[in-house]
Amino acid sequence: MSGVSLILTLRQPPPGRISLFGLTPDRLAGKAPVEIERLPLAWGAHGLPVGELFRVRGSADMQWVFEGNCSRFSDLGGGMRQGEIEVAGDAGEFVGRDMVGGRIAVRGSVGRFAACGLAGGELQIDGNAGERLGAALPWLAAGMRGGRVIVAGSVGERCGDKLRRGEIFIGGNAGAFCATRMVAGTIAVAGRIGPHAGYGMRRGTLLLLGAEYSPPPTFMETAMTADAYLCLLWRDWLARPASAAFAGFALRAMAGEGRVRRWMGDVGSDGRGEVFAFGG
């Protein structure tokens, strides 16, 4: 990240799971490092100041870097509306929760429920993501509502459960129940897909770029009638590449390489979801 303004370096691991919700560039722009270090983080009866866990240096502008292993913190970048955050390592659960805009780049892996409630902006994960990426919290009716998530590695179970809008790109494998109960949006998986993908799907699109698909009995294979849609999708991927792998696939698809199969379902729900599988 060029032009970094604020660096938060981990002094010591937290005593337990601590939320960083609201510790974002847009909310703290213009504050001095010493002011940020005095801010309380919820822990016990009195909380812990940021400065007890992080050494803060630089100026609080719209570009931040977290240095150190942040896997024991939750909600990193939560609620962010604008700005950029880079995590030079792993991050914990709920990364980007309820994010509205801006960009988060994690140079390692993340825990469960990353991008839950995401409504805008972009989350990029260079490693793997835990279960329920972009999914709805158990007590909510909808998961991710917009924006874009790019995972270079693999993801756990129930990725995109109840996805309402937005795009999720997975460069590796996806666990069981991927794209279940989807309402809208797009999920693309470059690697293998776990069992029960698309179960309860109402609408939306699941793109399987390299995986064999065993559809549930409530999915019906249909004639391939979405050439115009796919062509527009490939052009969008090339204009805004999710990764070199996805851009390369778009180029091959536009050249007519590979066979495409299409299923509609889940007829047990609304039945208008689409699953595309691209053969070699």
C-alpha positions in Angstrom: 0.0 0.0 0.0 1.5 3.3 -1.1 1.4 6.4 1.0 0.7 4.7 4.3 -0.4 7.2 7.0 -0.9 5.2 10.2 0.7 2.0 11.4 -0.6 0.0 14.4 2.0 -2.5 15.5 0.9 -5.3 17.9 2.8 -5.0 21.2 1.4 -8.2 22.8 -1.5 -10.7 22.1 -4.8 -9.6 23.7 -6.0 -11.5 26.9 -9.0 -12.8 24.9 -11.2 -12.1 22.0 -11.4 -8.3 21.6 -13.5 -6.4 19.1 -11.9 -3.7 16.9 -15.3 -2.5 15.5 -15.1 1.2 14.7 -11.3 1.4 14.8 -11.3 2.6 11.2 -9.7 5.4 9.1 -13.0 7.2 8.4 -14.0 7.4 12.1 -10.6 8.5 13.4 -9.2 10.7 10.6 -7.2 13.6 12.0 -6.6 12.2 15.5 -3.1 12.1 16.8 -1.5 8.7 17.6 -1.5 9.4 21.3 -5.3 10.0 21.1 -5.9 6.7 19.3 -3.8 4.9 21.9 -6.0 6.2 24.7 -9.2 4.9 23.1 -10.8 2.1 25.0 -11.4 -1.4 23.7 -14.2 -3.4 25.4 -12.7 -5.9 27.8 -13.9 -6.6 31.4 -15.4 -3.9 33.5 -13.1 -1.1 32.4 -11.8 -2.0 29.0 -8.2 -1.8 27.7 -6.7 1.2 25.9 -5.6 0.6 22.3 -2.1 1.6 23.3 -1.7 -1.4 25.7 -2.0 -3.7 22.7 -0.8 -1.6 19.7 2.0 0.9 19.2 0.5 3.6 17.0 2.7 5.9 14.8 2.2 8.1 11.8 -0.8 10.4 11.2 -4.4 9.2 11.2 -5.3 9.7 7.5 -7.3 7.3 5.3 -4.6 4.5 4.9 -3.8 2.2 7.8 -1.6 -0.8 8.3 -1.9 -3.4 11.2 1.3 -5.2 11.8 1.5 -8.5 13.7 -0.8 -11.5 14.2 -4.3 -10.1 14.6 -6.0 -13.5 14.7 -7.3 -13.0 18.3 -9.1 -9.7 17.4 -12.6 -9.7 15.9 -14.4 -7.1 13.8 -11.3 -5.7 12.2 -12.5 -3.0 9.8 -16.0 -3.4 11.0 -18.4 -0.6 10.0 -15.8 1.1 7.8 -17.3 3.5 5.2 -14.2 4.7 3.4 -10.4 4.4 3.6 -8.0 1.5 3.2 -6.7 -1.0 5.8 -3.9 -3.5 5.2 -3.3 -6.4 7.7 0.3 -7.6 7.4 -0.6 -11.1 8.7 -3.6 -13.1 9.8 -6.9 -11.6 11.1 -9.6 -13.0 13.3 -13.4 -13.5 13.0 -15.9 -11.0 11.5 -13.3 -9.1 9.4 -15.2 -6.4 7.5 -18.5 -6.9 9.4 -21.1 -4.3 8.2 -18.6 -2.6 6.0 -20.1 0.0 3.7 -17.2 1.2 1.6 -13.4 1.3 1.4 -11.0 -1.6 1.1 -9.4 -4.1 3.4 -6.5 -6.3 2.3 -5.4 -9.2 4.6 -2.0 -10.7 3.7 -2.8 -13.8 5.6 -5.9 -15.8 6.5 -9.1 -14.9 8.3 -11.5 -16.6 10.7 -15.3 -17.2 10.6 -18.0 -14.8 9.4 -15.7 -12.5 7.3 -17.7 -10.0 5.3 -21.0 -10.8 7.2 -23.3 -7.8 6.6 -20.9 -6.3 4.0 -22.8 -3.8 2.0 -20.1 -2.2 -0.1 -16.3 -1.9 -0.6 -13.8 -4.7 -1.1 -12.3 -7.3 1.1 -9.2 -9.1 -0.3 -7.8 -12.2 1.5 -4.5 -13.6 0.4 -4.8 -16.8 2.4 -7.8 -18.8 3.5 -11.1 -17.9 5.0 -13.1 -19.7 7.7 -16.6 -20.9 7.5 -19.6 -18.7 6.7 -17.8 -16.2 4.6 -20.3 -13.5 3.5 -23.1 -15.4 5.2 -25.9 -14.3 7.5 -25.5 -14.3 11.2 -27.8 -17.0 12.7 -30.5 -14.5 13.8 -30.6 -12.5 10.6 -32.4 -13.0 7.3 -29.7 -11.9 4.9 -26.0 -12.1 4.6 -23.7 -10.0 2.5 -25.6 -7.2 0.8 -23.1 -5.8 -1.7 -19.4 -5.2 -2.4 -16.8 -7.7 -3.5 -14.8 -10.4 -1.6 -11.7 -12.0 -3.2 -10.1 -15.0 -1.5 -6.9 -16.4 -3.0 -7.1 -19.6 -1.0 -9.9 -21.8 0.2 -13.0 -21.2 2.3 -14.9 -23.2 4.9 -18.5 -24.4 5.0 -21.6 -22.3 4.2 -19.9 -19.6 2.2 -22.5 -17.2 0.9 -25.4 -18.6 3.0 -28.3 -16.2 2.4 -26.2 -14.0 0.2 -28.4 -11.1 -0.9 -26.1 -9.1 -3.2 -22.4 -8.7 -4.1 -19.6 -10.9 -5.5 -17.4 -13.6 -3.9 -14.4 -15.0 -5.8 -12.7 -18.1 -4.4 -9.4 -19.0 -5.9 -9.1 -22.3 -4.1 -11.7 -24.8 -2.8 -15.1 -24.2 -1.1 -16.5 -26.3 1.7 -19.9 -27.9 2.0 -23.2 -26.0 1.6 -21.6 -23.2 -0.5 -24.3 -20.8 -1.8 -27.1 -22.3 0.2 -30.3 -20.2 0.5 -28.9 -17.5 -1.8 -31.3 -14.7 -2.6 -29.1 -12.9 -5.2 -25.5 -12.2 -6.1 -22.6 -14.1 -7.6 -20.2 -16.7 -6.2 -17.3 -18.0 -8.3 -15.2 -21.0 -7.2 -12.0 -21.9 -9.1 -11.2 -25.1 -7.2 -13.2 -28.0 -5.8 -16.7 -27.6 -4.3 -18.0 -29.4 -1.3 -21.3 -31.4 -1.1 -24.8 -29.8 -1.1 -23.8 -26.7 -3.0 -26.8 -24.5 -3.8 -29.1 -26.2 -1.4 -32.2 -24.0 -0.9 -31.0 -21.5 -3.5 -33.7 -19.0 -4.5 -31.9 -16.8 -7.0 -28.4 -15.7 -7.8 -25.5 -17.4 -9.7 -22.9 -20.0 -8.7 -20.0 -20.4 -11.1 -17.9 -23.5 -10.9 -14.8 -23.0 -12.9 -12.9 -26.2 -12.3 -15.1 -28.5 -10.2 -17.4 -31.4 -10.9 -20.9 -30.6 -9.8 -23.3 -33.1 -8.3 -26.6 -31.2 -8.2 -29.2 -32.0 -5.6 -32.3 -33.7 -7.0 -34.2 -30.4 -6.8 -32.0 -28.9 -9.5 -32.8 -29.4 -13.2 -30.3 -29.2 -16.0 -31.4 -26.8 -18.8 -30.3 -25.7 -22.2 -27.4 -23.2 -22.3 -29.2 -19.9 -22.9 -27.1 -17.4 -21.1 -24.3 -16.6 -23.6 -24.9 -12.9 -23.6 -24.9 -12.8 -19.7 -21.7 -14.7 -19.5 -20.0 -12.6 -22.2 -20.8 -9.5 -20.2 -19.5 -11.2 -17.0 -16.2 -12.1 -18.6 -15.7 -8.5 -19.8 -16.4 -7.2 -16.3 -13.8 -9.6 -14.9 -11.2 -8.4 -17.3 -12.0 -4.8 -16.6 -12.0 -5.3 -12.8 -10.0 -8.5 -12.4 -10.6 -10.4 -9.2 -7.2 -12.1 -9.7 -4.9 -13.3 -12.4 -6.6 -16.7 -12.3 -10.1 -15.3 -12.9 -8.9 -12.9 -15.6 -7.2 -15.8 -17.3 -10.3 -18.0 -17.2 -12.4 -15.1 -18.7 -10.0 -14.9 -21.6 -10.2 -18.6 -22.2 -14.0 -18.6 -21.9 -14.3 -15.7 -24.4 -12.1 -17.7 -26.8 -14.7 -20.5 -26.7 -12.6 -23.0 -24.7 -14.4 -25.6 -22.6 -17.9 -26.9 -22.3 -20.6 -25.1 -20.2 -23.5 -26.8 -18.4 -26.3 -25.0 -16.6 -28.7 -26.0 -13.8 -31.7 -24.2 -12.4 -33.0 -24.5 -8.8 -33.6 -25.1 -6.0 -37.2 -25.9 -7.1 -37.9 -26.7 -3.4 -37.4 -22.9 -2.8 -38.0 -20.3 -5.5 -36.2 -22.3 -8.2 -34.6 -19.4 -10.1 -31.0 -19.8 -9.0 -28.4 -20.7 -11.6 -25.4 -23.0 -11.4 -22.9 -23.0 -14.2 -20.2 -25.6 -14.5 -17.3 -25.2 -16.9 -15.7 -28.3 -18.2 -12.2 -28.6 -19.7 
